[in-house]
Each structure stands twice: as C-alpha cells, then as structure tokens.
Amino acid sequence: MQKLKSDNVDTALDALLKIDALLKDPLKRSELTGHVDQLITAICCQLRIVRETHLNDESMNCKEMEKLCKDLLLVLLSLLEIDPLATEVTENPLRCLIAELIIFMVEKRLEKFANAFAIQRSVNVVVLSLIEHTDKTACGLALLRLLMSSLKDLKRCDTFRELTLKTF
C-alpha cells in the first residue's frame, strides 16, 4: 500500500494492479481485513497527488493520468462491493475520501482528459457506492463533519458545500 502513495504514476499503477488482483481473488482478499482504512488513506493520498501535482504538470501524459484516475476509481468500486471490507471503513478515512472525491468531481483541470465526463460520472458512482455499502453511522458522521467544516471554512467554495449536502 505504500507504493500506492508514490508520486510516480507507473509505481502507483503497479500498486493498483496488485491491489485489484487481491480484491478479485476470494481466497486472498481476506488479507485486507484490518487494513481497509490504510488502503482508503493511500487512495486519498494518491487522489491528492493527482490533483495537486500531476494536474499542474503540463508535461504529464494525459493518457497515463486518465488511466491512473480510472484505476483508482475501479479499485474503490471493487473494494466497496465486498461488504465485509466496505463496512470496515471508519469515519476519518471515509471523510477524507468523500472530501477528495467531491473536490475531484468539480476539478476543472480534468477537462483536458478525453474521457473527463466519464471520470466525473464514475466519481458520482463511487460516492453513491460509499453511501450504500459503508457503515451508515461512519458515513453519516463523515458527511456531517464535512458539512460542518465547510460551513466554518469560508474559503471552501459553495459548490463543495452544495455537493456535500447532496450526498446526504
């Protein structure tokens, strides 16, 4: 999971490939039990790296970036479809993930991707899946804390607040 936090796109893609294989193997996916929060935190970290670093780099290969975004979302969906693992996610990693996904959803720099609309639609699907499959109490608390922090932080855009409200 450490490799997933890498700012090297190839390293992150390789880590995602291994995690995806682990999730798809019913005999091996139990190895993730007790480590789901770490995985969610690593995915949050990679989403932040994409947003803060890669999207600012004009020399970055857009196809590689699209693949990284797509693979991050696919791993999240795979994880959320496995109920015993999805319900393990606790409030803080969930809050971080929802915040990153909301910010990612309104990210204008994604428009340079050929499949920007598909990526944004996939983010919507992931958020709905989070709400559906994670622990309801943890999810509700995460959303409530996100909303409270967005109301306190006037620097946050109105769109962030509106999207946080819509997830309720």
C-alpha positions in Angstrom: 0.0 0.0 0.0 3.0 2.3 0.5 3.6 2.2 -3.3 0.2 3.5 -3.9 1.2 6.7 -2.2 4.0 7.2 -4.8 4.1 10.3 -6.9 5.4 8.2 -9.7 2.5 7.2 -11.9 3.9 3.9 -13.0 4.6 2.8 -9.4 1.1 3.8 -8.4 -0.5 2.0 -11.3 1.5 -1.1 -10.5 0.3 -0.9 -6.8 -3.3 -0.6 -8.0 -2.9 -3.6 -10.3 -1.7 -5.7 -7.3 -4.5 -4.5 -5.0 -7.1 -5.1 -7.7 -5.8 -8.7 -8.1 -6.0 -9.1 -4.4 -9.6 -7.8 -4.3 -10.7 -10.1 -7.2 -9.3 -13.3 -5.5 -11.8 -14.5 -3.0 -9.1 -16.5 -1.2 -6.7 -13.6 -0.9 -9.0 -10.7 -0.2 -9.2 -11.6 3.4 -5.6 -10.4 3.7 -7.0 -6.8 3.5 -9.1 -7.4 6.6 -7.9 -4.9 9.2 -6.1 -2.8 6.6 -9.0 -1.2 4.8 -8.5 2.2 6.4 -4.9 2.1 5.3 -6.0 1.4 1.8 -8.6 4.2 1.8 -6.0 6.6 3.2 -3.5 5.6 0.5 -6.1 6.2 -2.2 -6.9 9.6 -0.7 -3.2 10.4 -0.8 -3.0 9.4 -4.5 -6.1 11.4 -5.4 -4.4 14.4 -3.7 -1.2 13.8 -5.5 -3.1 13.7 -8.8 -4.9 16.9 -8.0 -2.0 18.9 -6.5 0.9 17.6 -8.6 0.1 15.8 -11.8 -2.7 18.0 -13.0 -0.4 21.0 -12.6 2.3 19.3 -14.7 1.8 20.3 -18.3 4.4 17.7 -19.4 2.4 14.8 -17.8 1.0 12.3 -20.2 -2.8 12.7 -20.2 -3.5 9.1 -21.1 -1.4 7.9 -18.1 -3.3 10.3 -15.8 -6.6 9.1 -17.1 -5.6 5.5 -16.5 -4.5 6.3 -13.0 -7.8 8.1 -12.2 -9.8 5.3 -13.8 -7.9 2.6 -11.9 -8.2 4.4 -8.6 -12.0 4.5 -9.0 -12.2 0.9 -10.2 -10.3 -0.3 -7.1 -12.6 1.8 -4.9 -15.6 0.3 -6.5 -14.2 -3.3 -6.2 -13.5 -2.7 -2.5 -16.9 -1.3 -1.9 -18.7 -4.3 -3.5 -17.1 -6.5 -0.8 -19.4 -5.8 2.1 -17.2 -7.2 4.9 -14.4 -4.9 3.7 -16.6 -1.9 2.9 -18.1 -1.9 6.4 -14.7 -1.8 7.9 -14.0 1.8 6.7 -14.1 4.1 9.7 -15.2 7.8 9.9 -11.9 9.7 9.4 -10.7 7.8 6.2 -14.2 8.0 4.9 -14.4 11.7 5.5 -11.1 12.2 3.8 -12.1 10.1 0.8 -15.5 11.8 0.4 -13.8 15.2 0.5 -11.2 14.2 -2.1 -13.9 12.8 -4.3 -16.1 15.9 -4.1 -13.1 18.1 -4.9 -12.1 15.8 -7.7 -15.7 16.0 -9.1 -15.5 19.7 -9.6 -11.9 19.8 -10.7 -11.8 21.9 -13.9 -8.3 20.6 -15.0 -9.8 17.2 -15.7 -11.4 18.7 -18.8 -8.1 18.2 -20.6 -8.8 14.4 -20.5 -10.5 12.8 -23.4 -12.8 11.0 -21.0 -13.3 13.7 -18.4 -17.1 13.3 -18.3 -16.8 9.5 -17.8 -14.3 10.1 -14.9 -16.6 12.6 -13.2 -19.6 10.2 -13.7 -17.5 7.4 -12.2 -16.7 9.6 -9.2 -20.5 10.0 -8.7 -21.0 6.2 -8.8 -18.2 5.8 -6.2 -19.8 8.3 -3.9 -23.2 6.6 -4.2 -21.5 3.2 -3.6 -19.7 4.6 -0.5 -23.1 5.8 0.9 -24.7 2.4 0.1 -22.1 0.0 1.3 -20.1 1.6 4.1 -21.2 1.6 7.8 -24.1 4.0 7.9 -23.1 5.7 11.2 -19.5 6.2 10.0 -20.7 7.6 6.7 -23.3 9.9 8.3 -20.7 11.2 10.8 -18.2 11.8 8.0 -20.7 13.7 5.9 -21.8 15.7 8.9 -18.3 16.7 9.8 -17.5 17.6 6.2 -20.5 19.8 6.1 -19.7 21.4 9.4 -16.1 22.1 8.3 -17.2 23.5 5.0 -19.6 25.9 6.8 -16.8 27.1 9.1 -14.2 27.4 6.3 -15.3 30.3 4.2 -12.5 29.6 1.7 -14.3 26.4 0.6 -16.4 27.1 -2.4 -20.2 27.0 -2.3 -20.1 24.1 -4.8 -18.3 21.9 -2.2 -20.9 22.7 0.4 -23.7 22.0 -2.1 -22.3 18.7 -3.2 -21.7 17.7 0.4 -25.4 18.5 1.2 -26.5 16.5 -1.9 -24.7 13.4 -0.6 -27.0 13.3 2.4 
